[in-house]
Amino acid sequence: MVALDRHLGDQDVPLQERSGQAVSIVCAVFSVPNIIDLRRGPDRGQAYSDDDLAPRVLDWYAETYGGRLGDKNPLDVSVVRLNGSLWPISMPVVYGEARIVVRRELSSGQRGGLVYQRPQTINAVECIIGITPEFAKRLSDQDLDVLFDAFLEGHKASEYLHGLDGHPFFDQARGDYRHAVEELIDQRTLGKVRWDTAQCAEKVLKGLLGKAGHSFPTAGRKGHDIPHLGDLVNKHFGTALPEALLQAIDCPTGVRYGEIPTSLAVAYDAHRSLVKMLYELESKIRP
């Protein structure tokens, strides 16, 4: 594991992403299923068995790096508003089939960030970071509906943003998304949330256009005009990104510098609109 981790480090793989890549490599080398089991120790079966090997790799990373791994890579997190409060949702990486449900009853372990090969049932409520059994019990039917939609859209959006390549703007877009999510969860610098959210959308749209050889404005207001860039993508790729969605993401320069105030509701709407935009693009334009 030391040698494998050093190899991933030499390849400039970020620390938060190394455990997942290490699992894939180890499972491929030993020809075992890529399975992460919630159980630990003897409950997973014989040591180094098919069910035990992949979780053992994650155990090594947790023991070696501890808190440096953080709770979650913000690229794999979306945000949902439930009962007036903002909650981050951790998006699991799924290999194979998964059935998504929303249940108020929590199991003994949360499944956010886990990798599956076998068909699994994932309770989206358990993917809310920091959720407690007491709060989960109080979720209304409407809350569960909101969460279900937010989870499905957020999961597709996360996968899509992860997979975009072929243009330098895509890496920049991922960085903007990370910053915006971190700031929104902390509910600080709401103008910066809106700006970083718009920057992510701008670079995704420009990256798609540039990768396909289509021109786009690079200067002046048009260069940052999300509805205009969205219209160009609609025109060239046959998508139908709604005008209202693009307007919610758009951010005047004055917001960035605090000249135009921003409320939490507007910043949250911008985030949800960006997630919906990525969700719509995922079904139309492949990475």
Phi and psi in degrees as a GROMACS rama.xvg file:
@    title "Ramachandran Plot"
@    xaxis  label "Phi"
@    yaxis  label "Psi"
@TYPE xy
-61.0584  -45.9272  VAL-2
-65.6938  -41.135  ALA-3
-65.2813  -43.2843  LEU-4
-63.5667  -40.0665  ASP-5
-63.7697  -40.3554  ARG-6
-60.3925  -45.8107  HIS-7
-64.726  -36.9083  LEU-8
-64.7068  -40.2026  GLY-9
-64.8436  -24.865  ASP-10
-87.4859  8.00808  GLN-11
62.7124  29.3435  ASP-12
-74.9539  123.574  VAL-13
-55.9333  147.548  PRO-14
-56.3198  -41.1376  LEU-15
-65.6931  -20.1977  GLN-16
-99.8727  -7.66434  GLU-17
-68.3473  -38.5777  ARG-18
-61.4046  -42.1437  SER-19
-64.4525  -42.3861  GLY-20
-68.1843  -36.5559  GLN-21
-64.0028  -40.387  ALA-22
-59.2654  -47.144  VAL-23
-61.2416  -41.7867  SER-24
-67.6739  -47.0053  ILE-25
-61.9137  -44.289  VAL-26
-66.36  -35.9927  CYS-27
-68.4764  -42.381  ALA-28
-63.0565  -41.3558  VAL-29
-97.3623  6.55966  PHE-30
53.0189  49.2134  SER-31
-120.641  156.412  VAL-32
-62.9421  145.175  PRO-33
-82.6994  87.0412  ASN-34
-124.328  129.816  ILE-35
-110.019  118.929  ILE-36
-100.789  137.547  ASP-37
-66.8091  -23.3588  LEU-38
-78.24  162.652  ARG-39
-127.154  161.728  ARG-40
57.7166  -137.133  GLY-41
-59.9997  -26.9939  PRO-42
-64.7619  -18.2466  ASP-43
-87.1137  -0.871145  ARG-44
98.8552  -165.152  GLY-45
-62.0842  142.342  GLN-46
-57.0665  134.596  ALA-47
65.8409  17.8851  TYR-48
-75.3647  176.803  SER-49
-56.6498  -39.1287  ASP-50
-79.1146  -17.2862  ASP-51
-101.199  -24.9987  ASP-52
-65.5183  -52.6163  LEU-53
-62.3613  -45.1579  ALA-54
-61.7212  -30.135  PRO-55
-64.1964  -34.545  ARG-56
-64.0762  -43.6608  VAL-57
-65.2978  -37.9478  LEU-58
-58.8152  -40.9123  ASP-59
-61.8185  -43.8941  TRP-60
-66.3104  -40.2821  TYR-61
-63.9862  -41.1906  ALA-62
-72.3743  -32.3744  GLU-63
-80.393  -42.1458  THR-64
-109.943  -17.5919  TYR-65
51.8029  -126.422  GLY-66
-64.9106  -18.9757  GLY-67
-64.286  -21.7608  ARG-68
-73.1209  -23.36  LEU-69
72.4595  171.368  GLY-70
-74.8789  -35.4044  ASP-71
-169.919  142.318  LYS-72
-69.0927  122.549  ASN-73
-58.8853  -18.9642  PRO-74
-67.0872  -22.673  LEU-75
-102.423  22.107  ASP-76
-126.44  135.994  VAL-77
-116.689  174.177  SER-78
-127.659  138.698  VAL-79
-133.018  145.767  VAL-80
-101.884  118.246  ARG-81
-127.457  125.692  LEU-82
54.1842  37.1911  ASN-83
85.2561  -3.95605  GLY-84
-116.987  147.544  SER-85
-86.7696  134.482  LEU-86
-129.607  131.325  TRP-87
-77.5354  138.165  PRO-88
-110.117  124.878  ILE-89
-84.7906  128.221  SER-90
-96.7389  112.476  MET-91
-69.4212  149.028  PRO-92
-86.7068  123.618  VAL-93
-116.083  120.469  VAL-94
-109.454  117.896  TYR-95
106.011  -149.178  GLY-96
-106.344  145.402  GLU-97
-145.204  141.095  ALA-98
-106.729  123.595  ARG-99
-95.6871  129.491  ILE-100
-131.109  166.347  VAL-101
-127.371  110.991  VAL-102
-129.049  138.742  ARG-103
-72.7875  -23.6979  ARG-104
-82.116  125.618  GLU-105
-95.4309  143.064  LEU-106
-83.2139  -174.901  SER-107
-72.3541  -16.2925  SER-108
-138.824  149.467  GLY-109
-90.1182  148.849  GLN-110
-106.639  5.17012  ARG-111
-60.1275  132.508  GLY-112
85.1385  -0.408743  GLY-113
-86.4982  152.252  LEU-114
-111.247  130.652  VAL-115
-119.984  147.724  TYR-116
-111.941  -42.6274  GLN-117
-76.5738  155.615  ARG-118
-57.2973  129.661  PRO-119
-133.573  156.203  GLN-120
-103.589  122.916  THR-121
-110.47  121.758  ILE-122
-86.271  111.584  ASN-123
-60.4243  -28.0564  ALA-124
-62.2997  -36.6209  VAL-125
-73.1925  -11.5451  GLU-126
-90.0156  -2.62652  CYS-127
-75.8089  120.469  ILE-128
-70.2823  123.953  ILE-129
86.9226  4.90397  GLY-130
-63.7524  142.232  ILE-131
-111.967  154.582  THR-132
-57.0508  -36.4754  PRO-133
-66.1104  -44.3387  GLU-134
-67.0859  -39.755  PHE-135
-60.055  -38.8704  ALA-136
-64.5632  -27.2961  LYS-137
-88.3758  -2.36775  ARG-138
-65.5662  129.987  LEU-139
-80.0453  169.884  SER-140
-60.4738  -37.6719  ASP-141
-64.6816  -40.4523  GLN-142
-58.2885  -44.0262  ASP-143
-64.7633  -37.3925  LEU-144
-64.3229  -44.4926  ASP-145
-61.5111  -44.303  VAL-146
-64.5022  -42.026  LEU-147
-59.188  -48.2515  PHE-148
-63.8222  -43.2455  ASP-149
-64.0222  -37.1351  ALA-150
-68.213  -47.9271  PHE-151
-61.6156  -46.4098  LEU-152
-65.519  -43.1348  GLU-153
-65.1671  -37.1838  GLY-154
-66.6925  -46.5378  HIS-155
-64.7747  -40.883  LYS-156
-63.3255  -42.151  ALA-157
-63.1838  -46.7115  SER-158
-60.1824  -41.4045  GLU-159
-66.6943  -46.3511  TYR-160
-63.9837  -38.4724  LEU-161
-58.8927  -41.5785  HIS-162
-86.2229  -9.6177  GLY-163
-66.3705  129.242  LEU-164
-150.612  174.79  ASP-165
97.1009  2.2451  GLY-166
-154.686  139.272  HIS-167
-60.0565  -25.9736  PRO-168
-63.6715  -25.8721  PHE-169
-66.842  -41.2839  PHE-170
-63.0583  -39.6256  ASP-171
-64.4441  -38.7165  GLN-172
-62.4485  -40.1031  ALA-173
-63.4474  -39.4054  ARG-174
-64.5177  -41.3192  GLY-175
-62.8788  -40.0149  ASP-176
-62.9826  -45.2193  TYR-177
-55.9865  -48.3727  ARG-178
-62.4717  -44.485  HIS-179
-63.0188  -42.0006  ALA-180
-66.8407  -44.5062  VAL-181
-58.8708  -44.0448  GLU-182
-68.78  -37.7347  GLU-183
-68.1376  -42.3659  LEU-184
-61.6696  -39.7453  ILE-185
-78.3899  -11.6445  ASP-186
55.4389  42.5471  GLN-187
-122.773  159.482  ARG-188
41.0317  62.8068  THR-189
-63.4954  -29.9183  LEU-190
-63.0534  -37.6017  GLY-191
-67.3071  -34.8934  LYS-192
-57.8146  -49.4935  VAL-193
-63.3831  -41.7533  ARG-194
-65.2561  -47.5548  TRP-195
-65.882  -34.7523  ASP-196
-63.1594  -45.3551  THR-197
-65.9377  -37.7342  ALA-198
-63.1531  -38.6998  GLN-199
-61.4473  -48.4011  CYS-200
-62.3805  -43.9214  ALA-201
-58.1061  -44.9102  GLU-202
-74.9328  -30.9392  LYS-203
-64.5622  -48.166  VAL-204
-64.4579  -45.3543  LEU-205
-65.8177  -37.9657  LYS-206
-62.647  -41.5201  GLY-207
-63.9923  -43.3719  LEU-208
-65.6146  -46.4046  LEU-209
-65.2739  -40.2344  GLY-210
-61.8672  -34.1379  LYS-211
-88.1395  0.715809  ALA-212
85.5799  14.3367  GLY-213
-93.44  143.627  HIS-214
-80.0276  158.524  SER-215
-153.602  154.8  PHE-216
-67.4141  142.869  PRO-217
-119.844  -7.80914  THR-218
-135.323  161.083  ALA-219
71.1817  -172.814  GLY-220
-59.3186  -38.2389  ARG-221
-61.7428  -28.3097  LYS-222
-68.4134  -18.7048  GLY-223
-119.112  9.82559  HIS-224
-82.703  101.203  ASP-225
-62.1227  -45.3216  ILE-226
-59.6422  -39.1655  PRO-227
-65.4787  -45.1454  HIS-228
-64.8686  -37.1291  LEU-229
-64.5464  -38.0791  GLY-230
-63.1966  -39.0875  ASP-231
-63.0494  -42.3551  LEU-232
-64.2724  -42.8413  VAL-233
-58.5898  -41.9017  ASN-234
-66.4284  -45.5257  LYS-235
-84.9638  -25.5047  HIS-236
-113.767  -2.55919  PHE-237
72.2983  21.7919  GLY-238
-82.6696  174.769  THR-239
-137.492  54.8897  ALA-240
-65.005  122.57  LEU-241
-65.7091  143.798  PRO-242
-58.7497  -42.9115  GLU-243
-62.3845  -36.4065  ALA-244
-64.7416  -46.035  LEU-245
-67.5774  -36.7213  LEU-246
-65.27  -36.4886  GLN-247
-66.3779  -29.6301  ALA-248
-81.7286  -33.8196  ILE-249
-55.5451  144.629  ASP-250
-140.096  114.211  CYS-251
-62.8562  150.129  PRO-252
-58.5365  -33.5705  THR-253
-60.56  -27.2536  GLY-254
-65.3095  -40.6262  VAL-255
-59.628  -37.4914  ARG-256
-98.9842  12.3266  TYR-257
77.2328  9.30708  GLY-258
-78.0175  -25.3767  GLU-259
-118.715  118.071  ILE-260
-67.7842  151.078  PRO-261
-128.888  132.009  THR-262
-90.0593  163.356  SER-263
-61.9022  -38.2605  LEU-264
-62.8501  -40.6094  ALA-265
-69.5619  -41.6113  VAL-266
-63.9073  -41.5239  ALA-267
-65.8861  -40.3411  TYR-268
-62.2518  -37.8968  ASP-269
-63.3164  -42.586  ALA-270
-62.6938  -48.5948  HIS-271
-62.8977  -35.3881  ARG-272
-68.2495  -38.1603  SER-273
-62.9404  -43.822  LEU-274
-60.4237  -43.6495  VAL-275
-64.2321  -38.076  LYS-276
-61.8519  -46.531  MET-277
-63.4922  -38.1757  LEU-278
-61.9282  -42.9093  TYR-279
-66.2723  -42.0131  GLU-280
-65.3797  -33.5115  LEU-281
-58.6089  -33.911  GLU-282
-85.9666  -9.59129  SER-283
-115.002  -39.1339  LYS-284
-124.328  111.224  ILE-285
-75.2548  146.308  ARG-286
